Structures are given as structure tokens and as C-alpha cells.
Amino acid sequence: QVQLVESGGGLVQAGGSLRLSCAASGITFRLYAMGWYRQAPGKQRELVATISSGRTTNYADSVKGRFTISRDNVKNTVYLQMNSLKPEDTAVYYCNAKYSTAGLDYWGQGTQVTVSS
């Protein structure tokens, strides 16, 4: 059974920092591209950052220079360090695991991030 369990969300003031974690189980983690997506109320889910199995990273323009994605293939965990948070970063953040070669794609349940002004 595949599980992606996010943690680390919460309420923070603008300018503050949070670190999200996503612990994966039931998959061969090192083979998967991992990503963070977010969905704000009334908006579509959007990509925040991805990291490939080879550790190549990709960021949405809106978070470049503020957010950092990383992975630990021993702990089967992907992280999202979020600095200089803005109210517009408020959303539910979802972890994604994707193994395109096999057509496999999994999602976590989401964690709420709220940034107050």
C-alpha cells in the first residue's frame, strides 16, 4: 500500500519560514520523481517544485529563490523549505510521487499552510 504522509504545515506570519516533509512508503522511493503542488481556495492545483530521481530540481517562478526542495533517499522523504513566506502562499500543499516509466502517480492527503499578513 502506497502512502505519502505530509507534515509541517501550519500558521505563520508573512516573512516567516516553514519546512514541509513528505514521508513515502510502499514505493521504491529512489526511482520516483517527487513534487510539491498547492491549491488555494477557488483555484486550480499548481506545481510548486519538483525533484527528479537524479535530483534535478524545478520551481514555479512564484517561489524561485524562496523555496527549496530536497530529498533523502535513505529516509524516503522529500522536503520543501519555504522562506520569506507571503500571504499568497496560503494553500493546501500536496506531495506527489511519479514514476513515469511505469505510469505510476500518487498523491498525499495535503497539509494546510496559512500565511498571515
N, C-alpha and C positions, 0 to 999 in steps of 0.2 A: 504494500500500500504506500503510495507516494504521499508525502506530507511536506508542505512548505509552511513554516511557522514564523511569522513576523513578530518582532518585538521592538520596543524602543520609542514608540510614538508617544505623544503627549502634548501638553500645552506649554508654549514657550513665547517669550516676548520677542518682538522684532529685533533683529541683530544677534539673537542667541543661536545656540547650536543644539543639534540632536544627532544621535547615531542610531540608525535603524539596523537591525540584524534580521537575517532570514536563515533559519536552520532547516536544512533539507534532509530528508530520509526517504529510503525506498528507491533511490536513483543512484547511478554511478556518477556522482557529482562532477568529477573532473572532466567528464565528457560534455557537459551541458554548458551552453551559454546562459548566463544569468542576467536578470534585468530587474530594474525597479520602474514601475509605472505609477501614475497617480490619477485620481479622479476627484475633481471638485464638484460641489453640488450644481446640478444643471449643466454640467459639461461632460464631454466625452473623455474617456480614459486616454491619457497621453504618456508617451515614453519620457522617462526622466534620465535614465542611464542604463547602459548595458556593459557587460564584460564577457568576452569570449572565453572559450576553454583555453586559449593561448594568451589570455589576459589583455587582449586589445580592448580598449575602452571607447565608449561613445556617449556623448552627453547632449541633451537638449540645449539649445542656445540659451534658454532662460536660466539655466543652472550652471553653466560653464564658469569655472573659477570660484564657485561657491560650494559645490557638491563634489564628493569623491567616492567612486565605487571601488570596492576591493573584494577579494575572495580568499578564503582559506580552505584549500582542498583537503587538509587534514581534519579540520572541524566541520567540513561540509556546510560552510556558512558563507553567505555573501553579506557585505556591509554597505551602508550608504551613510557617509559622514556629511552632514548638512551644516554648513556655517553661514553666517550672515543671513539668517532666515528673514523672509519678508511675509507680510500678510497674504500675498498672492500664492505663497507656497502651501497654504492651507488646503488639505485634501486627504483622502484616504490613499495610503501608499500600499501598493501591491507588489509582491515578489513574483517573478516569473522564471521558470526553468524551461529551456528549449533545447531539444536535440533534433535539429532539422533533418539530419540524415535519415532518422527513423520516423519522422513526423510526429514527434512527441512534444507536448506543450502543456505545462502545468502552472497553476496559479495558487498563491496563498490566499488567506481569508481577508487580508488587509489590516492595516493599522492606521489609526487616525493621527494626523499631525495638524495641530491648530497653532497658528502664529498670531498673536495679538499685537495690535498697533499701539 
